[in-house]
Amino acid sequence: MPRFAYTARDRAGKSASAELEAPSRKDALRLLAARGLQVASVTEQAAAGGRGAAKTPAAKHADKAASRSAELAPRRAERLPFLESLYDLTSSGLSAGEAVRLLSTRIKEPRLRTLCAGIWERISEGAPLSRAMGAYPEVFDSSIINLIQAGEATGSLNDTLSRLIAHLIAERELRSKLITSLAYPVGMVFVSGGVILFFMFFLLPRLQGLLTSLRGKMPLSTRILIGMSDFTLHYGIFVLGAAIFAVISFWRWRATEAGRAVTDAWLLKLPLLGPFSVAQTVLAFSQTLSVLLENGITAAEALRMTERQIGNRVHRAAFNTATARVLEGEALSVALARTGCFPDLVLDRLAIGENTGNVVPSLKDIAKGYQKIISTQLDVFTKVIGSIVLGGVFAFVGFIAFSIVSAVFQVSASFKIGG
């Protein structure tokens, strides 16, 4: 009986790779589905000629195919292109299944084609679109799967896709703006670091040799600069190693839940980063909840999904407490007000939406407003960081220039006195 190697996720979300025997690939998929596994890939293995025997050409070909399949495994980047392509076809009159089938044959990009082919294979076996997409948890998170499922149940898949695409595009634009805003300060740090290292390692040692050969007395600023250069030359590698070790240790600690909670609490207390983190939380909350409610997700499920989209752990814990109060019958605006994490104006606008029965429009208005607020904060953040970096560079370069010029003048003055 043929053997199949598979990669799948269990109900807890853990990834597992193993083999099983089945009459055909479809039977293997049915067996895995019966075990409650979400299959990512299934590859038929060639029969081995004995334990420890050399691999046959068929086995080698299977290994290469499995390796290539792993290289072409879909990633999160294929999520938005797939949904956009699917929406283009379904809005033209095709059913979701036919649209995916067409995409699996027409798409040229390898990873996206693999994704479409895998989804079509599951649809052709009788699975609905949402369940077929659920086989790729590394591409589609649970909120997207639930939205698609709700769209299928209500017959409004096109509207769901349209709102979902708009939501994902807004998230992508925010990430792009954040990266663009940080590019200038980071570039300035590297350039200024290069200039400082050039002075410390190349120019200053030569100047020190010249002044020493002239036996002139150097001023205090020059002695400080030379001392810094000597320390950097002799101990700089150890300082750099310690700094790298500290950064890695801090990053690994932050990756834990306890470390993330502590550092997120610190973040909220910083002058610029604190308000930015609050704005990000409000934007994630308002965008996600409005999309979920608009597409027919129940309030309880929508709140739980929204909670997972909040990055700051302090705010996430507060939102979890607020969700529990809402499920007990309290108004969302009142429950959020108890957390002390949300701005008063946001709570007032949300309360108005609840009183008038227009929660979704109120959430959309909040999201639009906070998109502008975050954009403004990013501009301010970029200017402040850029000014600090430039000021630091100019101050240090000015100190170097002052030290060099004062040393030259003092040596030349000693020559005049000696003459």
N, C-alpha and C positions, 0 to 999 in steps of 0.2 A: 504494500500500500504506500502511496506517495507520502513523503514527509514535507511539512511546510514550516518554515521559520517565520515567526510573526513578532511584531512590536505593537504593544497595546497599552492602554491605561485602564486601571481598575476603577471601582466606584469612588475610591479615595483620591483619585488623580495621580497615583503612582505609576510610573512607567515600568514595563516589564518586557523582556525579550525571552522567547523560548521556542520550542518546536512541538508539533503535534502531528499525528497521522490522520488522514482523511481521504476519502475516495477522490475528491476534487477540491478545487479552490473554493467553490461556493459552499461545499459542505464544511470546509474549514472555517469559513466566515460564520456559518450558522452555529457551529460548535462554540466559537469564541463569543458570539452574541448571547448564546444561552448561558455562558459563564458570567455574563454581565460586564464584558470587556469592550472598550471602545478601540477598535482596530485602527492602527496607523498604517501598517504595511504587512503584507503576506507574500512570501516568496517560496516557490516550490524548490525543495532541495533534491539534488541527485542522490541516488542510493550509493552508499559507501561500499567499496569492495572488501571491507574487513577492517578490523580495528588497527589503526596505525598504518593502513595502506595509503599509497600515494593517491592524490586526487586525480580523478579522471578529467578529461577535457570538459565534459559536461559539468562536473562539479566546479572546475575553475571558472567556467562561463557563468555558473550560478553565483559564485562568489563575486565576480565582477559585476554582475547584474545587481546583486544586493548592495555592493559598494556604491554603484552609480545611483541606485534608488535612494540611498542615504544622502548622497550629495545633492540630489534633486528634491529632497524632502521640503514641502512647503513651509514657509515661515510667516510670521505676523505681517511682513511687508506685502504679502499677496492678498491680504484681507480686503483692502479697499479696492484694488483693481478688479478683483473677482466680483465684488458687489456692484461696482459701476458697470462692468460688462454684462452682468446678469440683469441689471435694471434696464439697460439699453435694449436688450432683446425682449424682456417681458413686457415692457411698455409699448413694444411694437406689435404685440398680439400673441407672442409665443407663450406656451405654458412654461413653468419653471423647469420641468424635466427636459423638454425639448431645447430650451435655452442652454441648459448645462451640457446636453449632448452635443449641441452645435459648438459650444465653446471648447469642449474636449478635443474637437478635431480641427478647429480653426486657430486657436491660440498658438503663437509661436514661442513665447517666452517659456523656457523649460519648467521652472518651478510652478508657474501658474497653470501650465498645461497638465502637470502631474496632479495638481489640486483638482482641476476640473474633471480629469479622467477618474480620479478616485471617488469624487462625489457622484459622478454619473454612474459608476459601477454600482454603488450602493442604491441609487435611485432605481436603476434597472432591475435590482433584486427586490424591489417593492418598498424600500424605505422612503419616507417623505423627505423633503429638502432639509428640514431642520435637523432630523436625525442623521442624515448623511453628512451635513456640516459638523455635527457633533462628534464625528469620528476624527476630527482634526482640532483637538483642544488647544494645540500650540498656535493655531491660526485664529480660531473663533472662540471668544470667551463665552461664559454661560449667559451673560446678558444679551448678547447678539443672538444666540441660539433661541432663547426664550422669546425675543422679539419676532424672529422669523416664524416660530411656532405659533405665536399669537396672530401674525399676519395670515398664515395658512388657515387657521381656525376661523377667522372672521372674513376671509375672502378679500382682504385688503393688502395683499403681499406687495403690490407696487407702491402703495402709499408708505408702507413700512420701510421698504428699501430706500425710498426717497428721503425719508426723515433720518434713517440710519446713516445714509451716505453723507447728508449734510452735517450730521453730528460728528462723524469721523473726519470729515474735511476740516471742520472747525478745530478739532483736536490737533490735526496735523499742522495746520497753520500756526497754532499756538506754539507747538514744539519747534517748528521751523524758526519762528520769531525769537524764541528763547535761545536757540543755538546761534542764530545770527547776532543777537545782542551780546552774547558772551564771547563771540569770536574776536572782537576788537580788543577787549581787556586782556584776554589770554594771549593774543598776538603781541600786545605791548609788553606783557610780562616776559615773554621769550626774547623779544628784541632787546629790551632793557637789560635782561640777564646776560645776553651775549655781549653787550657793550661793556658792562661792568666786569665780566670775566676777561675780556680783552685787556682792559686797563690793569686788572689785578695780576694776570699771569704773563703778559707780554710786555706792556709798556713800562709798568712800575719796576720790575726787576732790572731793566736796562737803565732806568733813571737812577735807581739806587746804586748800581755799580758805578755810574758816572759821578754821582755826588760823593761816594766813598773814596774814589780815586783822587778827587780834588781835595779831600780832607776838610771839607767845609762843615760847619756846625749846622745841622738841620733844625728847622723850627718844629714846634710841638705837633702841628697838624700833619707835617710830613712824616714824623716818627710814628704817629698813630696810624697813618695810612700804610706805612711800611710794615708795621706790626700786624695789621690786618692781613696784608698780603702774605707775610711769612706764616701766619696761623693758617690761612687758607691753603697754602702750598703744602704744609706739613700735616695738617689735621683735617683738611677739607673733605677728603674721601671718607673719613670716619664720621664726620658730621653728616655728610650726604647719606651714608649708609644708615645711620641712626634715624635720620629723618624719613627715609624710605620705609624702614622697619616700623616706625611709629605710624606712618600714614596707612600702611597695609594692616597693621594691628587695629587701628581705629576703624578702618573700613570694614574689616571682618566682624568687629564688635557691633558696628552699626547694622550689619546685615542680620543680626539676631533680633528677635522681637523686643527683648529688654533694651538692647542698645538703641534700636530704632525709636522706641518710646521716649527714652531719655534725650536723645539728640533732637528729636522733633520738638520736645518741650523747650530745649535750649533755643532752637531755631525761632520759636515764637517770640522770644525775648529780645532778639536782635533788631536794631533800628530799621533797616531796610528789608531784611529777609522775613521778619515777622509779619508785617502787613501783606507782603507778597504771598506768603503761605496761606494767610486767611483768604485772600482774594482767589487763590487757586482752589481752595476748598469750596468756597461759595460757587465758583464757576462749575466745578465738577458736579456739585450737588444739584444745581439748577439745570444744567444741561442734561445730565443723565436722567434725573427724575422726570423732567418734562417729556423727553423722548419715550420713556417707558410708559408713563401714564397715557400719553397721546396714542400709543399703539395697543392699548387694551390690557396691559399688565395690571394685575390687582395691586392695590395700594401697599399691602403687606409685602408682597414679593418685590415690588418696585423699590421700596425703602431698603430692603435687604440687599438688593443688587446695587443700589446707589451707595450704600455703605462701603462696599468693596471697591468702589471707584475713588474714594477719598484717600489720598496718599498719606497725609499727616496722621500719625497714630493717635495723637491726643485728640484731634478732631474726630477721628474714626470711632474712638471709644465713646466720645460724647454723643455722636450721632447714633451709636448703638443704644445708648441709654434713652435718647429721645425717641427712637423707633419703638422701644418697648412701651413707653408712655403712650405713643400714638395708638398702638395695638390695644391698649387698655381703654381707649376712648378719648384721649386728650387731643386737642387740636395740634397740628404740626407746628404752627408758629409759636404756640405756648410751650410746647415741649422743647423746641430749639432754643427758646429764650432762657429756659432753665439751665442750659449748658454753659452760657456765657461765652460761647465761641463764635457766634454769628453777629454781625453788625446790626444795630437797631433798625436802620433803614431797610435792610433786607427783610427783617422780621415784620416790619410794618407793611411792606409791599406784599409779603406772603399772606399776612392776616387779611388784608383787603381782598386778595384773590380768593381766600377761603370763604369770606363773608358773602362775596358776590357769586360764588360758584365758578370762578374763572382761575383756578389754580394753575393750569397749564399755561395760559397766556401770561400770568404773572411770573411764573418761573422762566419763561422765554425772555421776558423783558429784563429780568434780573441777569440772565446769562448774557444778553447783549450789552447791558451796562458794564458788567464785570469784564467782558472781553476788552472793552475800551480802557477800563481801569488797569488791567494787567498790561496792556500795550503801553500805557503811560508810565507805569511803574518800571517796565523794562527799559524804556528810554532813560528815565532818571537813573536807574541802576547802572546802565552803561556809562552815562556821563560821569557819575560819581566815581565809579571804579577806574575809568580812564583818567580822570583828573588826579586821583590818588596815585596811580601808577606813574603818570607823567611827572607829577610833583616830586615823587620819590626819586625817580631817575634823574631829573634835573638837579635836585639837591645833592645827590651823590656825585654826579659828574661835576657839579660846581665845586664840591668839596675837593675832588681830585685835582681839578684845575687850580684851585686856590693853593693847595698843598705844593703842587709842582712849581707854580710861579713864585710863591713865597720862598721855597727852597733855592730857586735860581737866584733871586734877588739877594738872599742872605749870603749865599756863597760868593756872589760877585762883590758884595759889600765887604766881606772879609778879605778879599783880594786887595781891594782899594786901601783898607786899613793897614794890611800887611805891607803894601807898597809904600 
